[in-house]
């Protein structure tokens, strides 16, 4: 009779997945007809999934997928369906470079909104600050004023790495952002044992080259996990209704609670506290 054991998916390789089962790391197949203990539009195994592995003398196979606590989801490019990036994540570190590749605050906004929508705590990280911070200084304080934790780091010089390490302890943290911002370099600085390949910047485009090709879950020394993800150049939001968007901007949401109407669109309604806060420069 097969023995059923709980494991965590740490990487996906086509028809095979790598799982951490206790102290073991196994690469095993998964059944074509998996038992899902929760409805999901994207029924594909992803890193962070908690699964049930059946083991017997013939080997091991993933047979069941347990309910997902959180899912970070994006719209599949060119498709009208969601794609889950990772499951059961506690927080996400959204990484931009201070100078190269050029920081894109609008992409940062989209990633932060996706985190709020998924119930994942977002953290802002500006890496490569040894290159100078003049490009991020005009707008970075807006995120600090909105209540975000903001870390200024340099994987090369180790600036800010101690604070970032402490923020990860005991949690499952996803690292996301464009290619070339230094996500893998940050993770190597956090734990040199990862030995992740680090990317470079194209001289022709000024954009990062992909080095991480698939998401993977890595254990942290002392407890917790980090998720290294491929670089993102665009990020389509999925299943986010316009009326819910306000809740994904903490600075707007705090003023919206005082609006005269609960369904205020913050456009023309009288007694709109969001418009008043904008007019007052708050």
N, C-alpha and C positions, 0 to 999 in steps of 0.2 A: 504494500500500500504506500502511495506517495506521501511524503512529509511536506506539509505546507509551512513556509516561513516567509516573514515579511522582509522586504528589501527596498532599497532606494535606487532608482535609475540614475546613473552618473554619466552615461553617454549613449547615443543611439547610432548604430552603424547599419542602416538598411534593415535587413531582417533579423539583426542581432542587436542586443543591448548589453551594456556593461552595468552590473548592479553591485552595490555594496551590501553584503549580507553578513551582518555582524562584523567580524574582522576580516572576512573574505571579500575579494574582488573577483567576480566571475563574469565571463562573457557567455551569454546564453541566448537561445532563440526565444521568441514569444509566439504563442498560439495565434493562428489566423482569426479565430473567434474568441477574442478576449472577453472575459466577464467584466463589465464596467459597473461599478457600484454607485455611479452618479451619471446623470445625463450630461453629455458634452457634445457641442457642435463639431469639435475637432477631436475625433477619436484616433489620435496618433500618440504613441508614447513619446514623452519628452523628459528632459532631465528634471529631476526633482520628484517625478511621480513615485508614489509609494505603491508597491506591487506585492502580490503574493506569488512566490516561486514554489512550484511543486518539484520535489526531488525524490528520485528513487534510484535503484541500481543502474538504470539506463541513462541517467544524467539529470539535468535540471531544465525547466522551462518556465517562462513567465505565463501565468494562467489568469490572473485577476488584477484589476487596477482599482485601488482604493479611492474614496472621494478626495478631490483636490480642495485644499484649504484656500488657495489663491491661484490665479493663473494670470500671467502677463501675456496679453494677446495683441496681435497686430493684424491688419488686413493684408491678405496675401496679394502681392503685386500682380495686377491684371486679373484678379479673381474677386468675386463677390462672396468670399467666405473668410472666416477667421483662421489664423494660424497661431497656436499657442507656442510661445517661446520657451517658457519654463513654468513649472508648477511648484506649489508649496514654498514659495519664496516669502521671507519676512520683510525684506527691504531691498532697495535697489540703489546702487551708486551710479548716477548718470555722469559720465565723464566727457568733458570737452578739453581740448588743448587751449592753452593761453594764447598761442599765436599761430602755430602750424600743426595740423590744418586749421584754417581760419575758423574761429568759434562761431557757431550758428545758434543764437538764442531762440529762434523759432523752433528748431528741432528739439532743443532743450525743453521748451514749453510742451511740445507734443509728448515727449517721453514722460515728463512730470504728470501731465494729465492722464496718461495711460496708467501710471502707477496709482494715482488717486482713485481712478475708476476701478482698478483691480483690488483696492484695499491694501496696497503695498506701500510701506513707508519709503519716500524718496529722499535721497541725499545728493547734493550737488558737489561735484569734485572738478576743480580746474587744475589740470595737470600741466607739466612742463612750464611752471612759473619761472624757472631759471631763464627762459627765453624773453621774459618781460611780460607785464600784465596790462599794458596800455590799451589793448583791444577789449578787455573784459571790464575794466574799471568803470566805464560809463554806465553799465547796467547791472553789474553784479550785486550792488547794494540793494537793488530792488528785491532780489530773491532773499537776501538776509532779512530785510524788513518784513517780508511776507512770512517769515518764520522758518525758512528752510535752513537746515544745517549745511554750511558751505565749507569745504576743505580746499585749501590751496596747497598743492603738492608738487613735488618733483621726484619722480622715481630715480632720476640720475643723481641728484644731490642728497636725497633722503629727506628733504624738507617736508614737514607735515605728515610723514609716514607713521609716526608714533600715534598721533591722534586718530588717523584713519584705521590703524590696526585695532585700536580699542573699540571703535565703533562697530567692528565686525564680530567681535568675540561672542561666541555662543549663538550666533544667528545664521540663517541661510541668506546670503546676500548675492544678488545678481549685479554684475558689472555690465553696463551697456553704454553705447555711444558710437560715434563714427569711427571708421578705420583710421589708424594712425595717431589716435589721441593718447595711446600708451596704456591701454587696459591691461594687456599682457605684461608690460613692464612693471606696472603697479603691483600686479599679483606676484611677479617674481621678486619684487622688493619686499613684499609682505612675507613670502616664504620662498627662499631661493631653491628649495627642493622641487618646486613645480617645473622649473626649466622650460617654460613656455617660449615658443618662438616669438620674437618681437618684430614688429613691422617697421616700415620706413615710409617716407613721404616722397611722392613722385615729383621730380623737378619740373615736369611738363605741366601738371595740373595743380600742384600744391595740395593734393588730396592723399589720404593714406591708402596704402596697399593692404589688401586682406591677408592676414596671416592665420587667424583663427577661422577655420572653415565649418566647424560644428560646435554647438554649445556643449560644455562639459561641466560636471559638478565635481569640485575638488575639496577634500577635507582640510579644515584649518587646524594647525597645531593648537592644542588646548581646547578644542571644541568649536563646532560650527562648520559651515560650508561656504564656499564661494562658487558662483556660476560665471564662467568665462564665455562670452557670446561673440559671434562674428560681428564685424562692424556694420553699422546702419547708416545708409545715405538718405533714406526717406522712411517715414513711418506713418502708415495709414491707420487711423483710429477705427475701431470696430464697435458697433452696437452702443454708441454713446448718443443719447438723445439730447437735443439742444438745451432743454430745460434742466438737464443734469450737469451741464458744462460748468455752471457757476460753482457747484460744489467742488470742482476740481481745481479751482484757483483760490487758495486759502485767504488771500488778501481781499478778494471780491466777496467771498462767501461770508466773511465776518461782518461786512457792511450790509450785505443783502438781508441778513436776519432782521434788520431794523426797518426794512422797506415797509411802506404803508400797505402794500398788497403782497400776499404770499406768492403769487404767480407773476411778480413783477419781471418784466423783460429788460429793465434798466435802459429803456429807450425813451419813452415819452410820459410814462405814468407819473402822476403827482406823488410827492412824498418818497421819491426814490433816493435812498441814502447812498447808493453806489455812485450815482451821478453827482450828488452833492460832495462826496468824498473826492471825486476827480476834480471838481471845481475848486475845492479847498486845498488841492495839492497833496492830499493824504494818501 
